[in-house]
Amino acid sequence: RTPNVFAYYFLKQCLFSCHSSEKPSSVEFYIKRVRLHVESPQPSVSAARGSNITLPCHYRYEPEINGPRRTRVKWSWLPANGAGKTAHETDVMVAMGNRHRSYGSFQGRVRLHRAAPGDMSLVINELHQNDTGRYRCEIIDGLEDESVTVELELRGVVFPYHSKMGRYHFNFLGAQRACEEQDSTLATFEQLFAAWEEGLDWCNAGWLADGTAQYPITTPREACGGVDLASGLRSYGQRHRHLHRFDAFCFSAAPKGTVYFLKGPRKLNFTEAVAACTTDGGHIAKVGQLYAAWRFMGLDRCDAGWLADGSIRYPIAKARPNCGPSEPGVRNLGFPPLHQKYSVYCNR
């Protein structure tokens, strides 16, 4: 690990000691080691789905050195939903000089920023909803190996979701599938905690991505754990992923496309609603898309309409009389018979 210049200095001092006619009682040798430092000015980064994002990573030597080094960088990723399971980091990109290689779903979407010497920041294009997690930037220089991690979070909204058959019908895999069908993912603990901090209050337990079942309470009450417990997340802990049944807490990132209320002269049954959105150049909106449009686009409509799962909902950004509760939110009228007539929300 010792640079040649320091090795030369060591050898020179040794030769002097061995051949000097004056044999000193002691000879002091001092070798200053070059240290590799890897840093990130941002331990966490948040972004919207579909955007381009840069995960910062910089390296430097102390003391500074002159001349090129054969430095290699390796970016790896631990998915956010890997927590609580046997999960491993997977390779994202490996680069040395002008040569680089990307892997898996990141192929063609990642590159190094390299805006300045020592800049090995990772640029991810077309951010996917499941790109969240912990990214590790590892710099390798000979025997030196230092790394730093950056958490990537998506801006989004958490919403409770239950089966059309009623409450507590999902096992863990069923909850995962239900969220994915609504253009969302199972929420992480951190996402549910953030939603609770923003006021989410829900008295039914739902699966989270780590395999626990929890629910957020802002106003303690007898039917939701008791009035003596403080507000917060109530947890059942780890549950059996096949046997136990709960609802789901889904996480929807910023909308992809535009969600809109389809105006028309008449109400539609579910089959007619699906066809009407297709004729209009889009498709019937999913629950996660409606929540994201309400949260990020301010979609506000006091008209109930069909969604892709067969439910009837409508988004209220500004609460007002005759439009449900006094707080903003997405109103849910449940799963009526598919022959009943309503309006429809489309996505294009």
C-alpha positions as CSV (number, residue, x, y, z in Angstrom):
1,R,0.0,0.0,0.0
2,T,3.0,2.3,0.4
3,P,3.7,4.6,-2.6
4,N,7.1,4.2,-4.2
5,V,8.3,7.5,-3.1
6,F,7.9,6.5,0.6
7,A,9.5,3.1,0.0
8,Y,12.5,4.9,-1.5
9,Y,12.8,7.1,1.5
10,F,12.6,4.1,3.8
11,L,15.3,2.3,1.9
12,K,17.6,5.4,1.9
13,Q,17.3,5.7,5.6
14,C,18.0,2.0,6.1
15,L,21.2,2.2,3.9
16,F,22.4,5.2,5.8
17,S,21.9,3.3,9.1
18,C,23.7,0.2,7.9
19,H,26.9,1.8,6.4
20,S,27.4,4.9,8.6
21,S,30.6,4.8,10.6
22,E,28.8,6.5,13.3
23,K,26.3,3.9,14.6
24,P,23.4,5.8,16.1
25,S,21.8,4.5,19.2
26,S,18.5,4.6,17.5
27,V,17.1,5.5,14.1
28,E,13.6,6.9,13.7
29,F,11.6,6.0,10.6
30,Y,8.4,7.9,9.6
31,I,6.2,6.7,6.8
32,K,3.1,8.7,6.0
33,R,0.3,6.6,4.6
34,V,-2.0,7.8,1.9
35,R,-5.6,7.3,2.9
36,L,-8.6,6.9,0.6
37,H,-11.8,8.7,1.7
38,V,-15.2,8.0,0.2
39,E,-18.0,10.4,1.1
40,S,-21.6,11.4,0.2
41,P,-22.9,14.9,1.0
42,Q,-26.5,13.4,1.1
43,P,-27.1,10.2,3.0
44,S,-30.6,10.1,1.5
45,V,-32.3,11.3,-1.7
46,S,-35.9,11.5,-2.6
47,A,-37.4,11.8,-6.1
48,A,-40.5,11.3,-8.2
49,R,-41.2,8.2,-10.3
50,G,-40.1,8.7,-13.9
51,S,-37.6,11.4,-13.1
52,N,-33.8,11.3,-13.4
53,I,-31.9,11.2,-10.1
54,T,-28.3,11.5,-9.0
55,L,-26.9,9.6,-6.0
56,P,-23.8,11.5,-4.8
57,C,-20.5,9.8,-4.2
58,H,-17.1,11.4,-4.1
59,Y,-13.6,10.1,-3.2
60,R,-10.3,11.8,-2.4
61,Y,-6.9,11.0,-1.1
62,E,-5.3,12.4,2.0
63,P,-2.7,13.7,1.5
64,E,-3.5,14.6,-2.1
65,I,-1.5,12.7,-4.7
66,N,-0.5,13.6,-8.3
67,G,-0.9,11.4,-11.3
68,P,-3.6,8.9,-12.4
69,R,-4.8,5.9,-10.4
70,R,-6.3,2.7,-11.5
71,T,-9.5,3.3,-9.5
72,R,-12.5,1.0,-9.8
73,V,-16.1,1.9,-8.7
74,K,-18.8,-0.5,-7.9
75,W,-22.4,0.5,-7.2
76,S,-24.7,-2.1,-5.6
77,W,-28.3,-2.0,-4.3
78,L,-30.4,-3.5,-1.5
79,P,-34.1,-3.1,-2.3
80,A,-36.3,-1.4,0.3
81,N,-38.6,-4.4,0.5
82,G,-35.6,-6.6,1.3
83,A,-35.7,-5.6,4.9
84,G,-36.7,-8.4,7.3
85,K,-35.9,-11.1,4.7
86,T,-32.8,-12.9,3.6
87,A,-31.7,-10.3,1.1
88,H,-28.5,-9.5,-0.6
89,E,-27.1,-6.5,-2.4
90,T,-27.2,-6.9,-6.2
91,D,-24.8,-5.2,-8.7
92,V,-26.0,-2.0,-10.4
93,M,-22.8,-0.9,-12.2
94,V,-19.1,-1.5,-12.2
95,A,-16.7,0.9,-13.9
96,M,-13.0,1.4,-14.4
97,G,-11.7,4.3,-16.6
98,N,-13.9,4.5,-19.6
99,R,-15.1,0.9,-19.3
100,H,-18.4,0.2,-17.5
101,R,-21.1,-2.4,-17.2
102,S,-24.6,-2.2,-15.8
103,Y,-26.8,-5.1,-14.6
104,G,-30.4,-6.3,-14.4
105,S,-33.2,-3.7,-14.6
106,F,-30.6,-0.9,-14.5
107,Q,-29.1,-1.8,-17.9
108,G,-29.3,1.3,-20.1
109,R,-30.6,3.5,-17.3
110,V,-27.5,4.2,-15.3
111,R,-24.2,6.2,-15.8
112,L,-21.6,7.9,-13.7
113,H,-21.9,11.7,-13.3
114,R,-18.1,12.5,-13.3
115,A,-18.6,16.3,-13.1
116,A,-15.2,16.7,-11.4
117,P,-12.2,14.6,-10.3
118,G,-13.3,12.1,-7.8
119,D,-16.9,12.3,-8.7
120,M,-18.4,8.8,-9.0
121,S,-22.1,9.8,-8.4
122,L,-24.6,7.4,-10.0
123,V,-27.2,8.9,-12.4
124,I,-30.4,6.8,-12.7
125,N,-32.8,7.6,-15.6
126,E,-36.5,6.9,-15.7
127,L,-36.8,6.1,-12.0
128,H,-38.9,3.0,-11.4
129,Q,-41.3,2.6,-8.4
130,N,-39.3,-0.4,-7.2
131,D,-35.9,1.3,-7.4
132,T,-36.1,2.4,-3.8
133,G,-33.6,1.1,-1.3
134,R,-30.0,1.4,-0.1
135,Y,-27.3,2.0,-2.7
136,R,-23.6,1.4,-1.9
137,C,-20.8,3.2,-3.7
138,E,-17.6,1.2,-3.3
139,I,-14.2,2.7,-4.4
140,I,-11.4,0.2,-4.9
141,D,-7.8,1.2,-5.4
142,G,-5.4,-1.7,-5.2
143,L,-5.7,-3.0,-1.6
144,E,-7.7,0.1,-0.5
145,D,-11.5,-0.4,-0.4
146,E,-13.8,2.2,1.1
147,S,-17.6,2.7,0.6
148,V,-20.6,4.9,1.5
149,T,-24.3,4.3,1.3
150,V,-27.2,6.5,0.0
151,E,-30.9,5.8,0.6
152,L,-33.2,6.4,-2.3
153,E,-36.8,7.2,-1.5
154,L,-39.7,7.9,-3.8
155,R,-42.1,10.7,-3.1
156,G,-45.5,9.1,-2.8
157,V,-48.6,8.5,-0.8
158,V,-49.6,5.6,1.5
159,F,-53.2,4.3,1.4
160,P,-55.1,1.4,3.0
161,Y,-56.5,-1.2,0.7
162,H,-58.7,-4.2,1.3
163,S,-60.2,-7.0,-0.8
164,K,-63.6,-6.6,-2.5
165,M,-64.6,-9.6,-0.3
166,G,-64.1,-7.5,2.8
167,R,-61.6,-6.8,5.6
168,Y,-58.7,-9.1,6.4
169,H,-58.6,-11.3,3.3
170,F,-55.0,-10.9,2.2
171,N,-52.1,-13.1,3.1
172,F,-48.7,-11.5,2.5
173,L,-48.4,-12.5,-1.1
174,G,-52.0,-11.5,-1.8
175,A,-51.3,-8.1,-0.3
176,Q,-48.3,-7.7,-2.5
177,R,-50.2,-8.7,-5.6
178,A,-53.2,-6.4,-4.7
179,C,-50.9,-3.3,-4.4
180,E,-49.1,-4.1,-7.6
181,E,-52.4,-4.5,-9.5
182,Q,-53.2,-0.9,-8.3
183,D,-49.9,0.5,-9.6
184,S,-48.3,0.6,-6.2
185,T,-46.2,-1.4,-3.9
186,L,-46.5,-2.6,-0.3
187,A,-45.5,0.3,1.9
188,T,-42.4,0.1,4.1
189,F,-42.4,0.9,7.8
190,E,-40.7,4.2,7.1
191,Q,-43.3,5.1,4.5
192,L,-46.2,4.3,6.9
193,F,-44.5,6.1,9.7
194,A,-44.2,9.2,7.5
195,A,-47.8,8.9,6.5
196,W,-48.8,8.7,10.2
197,E,-46.8,11.9,10.9
198,E,-48.8,13.6,8.2
199,G,-52.1,12.5,9.8
200,L,-53.0,9.1,8.5
201,D,-55.3,7.4,11.0
202,W,-56.6,3.9,10.3
203,C,-58.0,1.3,12.6
204,N,-57.4,-1.8,10.5
205,A,-54.1,-3.7,10.4
206,G,-52.4,-4.1,7.1
207,W,-49.3,-5.9,5.7
208,L,-46.1,-4.0,5.3
209,A,-43.1,-4.9,3.0
210,D,-41.1,-6.3,5.9
211,G,-43.8,-8.9,6.7
212,T,-45.2,-7.2,9.7
213,A,-48.8,-6.1,10.3
214,Q,-49.4,-2.6,11.6
215,Y,-51.8,0.3,11.6
216,P,-51.4,4.1,12.3
217,I,-53.4,5.8,15.0
218,T,-53.4,9.6,15.5
219,T,-56.4,9.7,17.8
220,P,-56.3,6.9,20.4
221,R,-59.8,5.3,21.0
222,E,-61.2,2.2,22.6
223,A,-61.8,0.3,19.4
224,C,-58.3,0.8,18.2
225,G,-56.0,-0.4,20.9
226,G,-57.5,1.6,23.8
227,V,-57.5,5.2,24.9
228,D,-54.6,4.7,27.3
229,L,-52.1,4.0,24.5
230,A,-50.2,6.9,22.9
231,S,-50.8,7.7,19.3
232,G,-48.4,6.0,16.9
233,L,-48.1,2.8,14.9
234,R,-49.7,-0.3,16.5
235,S,-47.8,-3.4,15.5
236,Y,-48.7,-7.1,15.5
237,G,-45.0,-7.9,14.7
238,Q,-43.9,-10.5,12.2
239,R,-46.8,-12.6,11.0
240,H,-47.0,-15.9,9.1
241,R,-46.9,-14.9,5.4
242,H,-49.2,-17.7,4.2
243,L,-51.6,-18.3,7.1
244,H,-52.4,-14.9,8.6
245,R,-54.8,-12.5,6.9
246,F,-54.9,-8.7,7.0
247,D,-55.5,-5.7,4.7
248,A,-52.6,-3.9,3.0
249,F,-50.9,-0.6,3.2
250,C,-49.9,0.4,-0.4
251,F,-47.5,3.0,-1.5
252,S,-48.1,4.9,-4.8
253,A,-45.4,7.1,-6.2
254,A,-46.0,10.2,-8.4
255,P,-48.5,9.4,-11.2
256,K,-47.3,8.2,-14.6
257,G,-49.7,9.8,-17.1
258,T,-52.7,12.0,-16.3
259,V,-55.7,10.9,-14.3
260,Y,-58.9,12.6,-15.2
261,F,-62.7,12.5,-14.8
262,L,-64.3,11.4,-18.0
263,K,-67.3,13.7,-18.7
264,G,-70.2,12.3,-20.5
265,P,-74.0,12.6,-20.9
266,R,-74.8,9.4,-19.0
267,K,-73.7,7.1,-16.3
268,L,-72.0,3.8,-17.1
269,N,-71.8,0.3,-15.7
270,F,-68.4,-1.1,-15.1
271,T,-68.0,-2.8,-18.6
272,E,-69.1,0.4,-20.3
273,A,-66.7,2.5,-18.1
274,V,-63.7,0.4,-19.2
275,A,-64.7,0.7,-22.8
276,A,-65.3,4.5,-22.6
277,C,-61.7,5.1,-21.2
278,T,-60.3,3.0,-24.0
279,T,-62.3,4.9,-26.7
280,D,-61.0,8.1,-25.2
281,G,-57.4,7.0,-25.7
282,G,-56.6,5.9,-22.2
283,H,-57.5,3.2,-19.7
284,I,-59.6,3.0,-16.6
285,A,-57.6,4.5,-13.7
286,K,-56.2,2.3,-10.8
287,V,-56.6,3.1,-7.2
288,G,-52.9,4.0,-6.7
289,Q,-53.0,6.3,-9.7
290,L,-56.0,8.2,-8.3
291,Y,-54.3,8.6,-4.9
292,A,-51.2,9.9,-6.6
293,A,-53.1,12.3,-8.8
294,W,-55.0,13.6,-5.7
295,R,-51.8,14.0,-3.7
296,F,-49.4,15.4,-6.3
297,M,-51.6,16.9,-9.0
298,G,-54.3,18.3,-6.7
299,L,-57.1,16.3,-8.5
300,D,-60.4,17.5,-6.9
301,R,-63.7,16.1,-8.1
302,C,-66.9,15.7,-6.1
303,D,-68.2,13.0,-8.5
304,A,-68.0,9.2,-7.7
305,G,-66.6,7.1,-10.5
306,W,-65.4,3.6,-11.4
307,L,-61.8,2.5,-10.9
308,A,-60.1,-0.6,-12.4
309,D,-60.6,-2.8,-9.3
310,G,-64.4,-2.3,-9.5
311,S,-64.5,0.2,-6.6
312,I,-66.2,3.6,-6.6
313,R,-64.1,6.5,-5.3
314,Y,-63.5,10.2,-5.8
315,P,-60.7,12.6,-4.8
316,I,-61.2,15.7,-2.7
317,A,-58.3,18.2,-2.4
318,K,-60.4,20.9,-0.8
319,A,-63.0,19.7,1.6
320,R,-66.5,21.3,1.3
321,P,-70.1,20.5,2.2
322,N,-71.8,17.6,0.4
323,C,-68.4,16.0,-0.5
324,G,-67.8,13.7,2.4
325,P,-65.8,14.3,5.6
326,S,-64.3,17.6,6.6
327,E,-60.7,16.5,5.7
328,P,-59.2,16.2,2.1
329,G,-58.8,12.6,0.9
330,V,-59.9,10.0,-1.5
331,R,-63.5,9.0,-0.7
332,N,-64.3,5.3,-1.0
333,L,-67.8,4.1,-1.6
334,G,-66.9,0.4,-1.7
335,F,-67.5,-2.3,-4.4
336,P,-71.0,-2.0,-5.7
337,P,-72.5,-4.5,-8.2
338,L,-70.9,-4.1,-11.6
339,H,-74.2,-3.4,-13.3
340,Q,-74.8,-0.2,-11.4
341,K,-74.3,3.2,-13.1
342,Y,-71.6,5.7,-12.2
343,S,-69.1,8.0,-13.9
344,V,-65.5,6.9,-14.5
345,Y,-61.9,8.0,-13.9
346,C,-59.4,7.4,-16.7
347,N,-55.6,7.6,-17.0
348,R,-53.8,8.6,-20.2
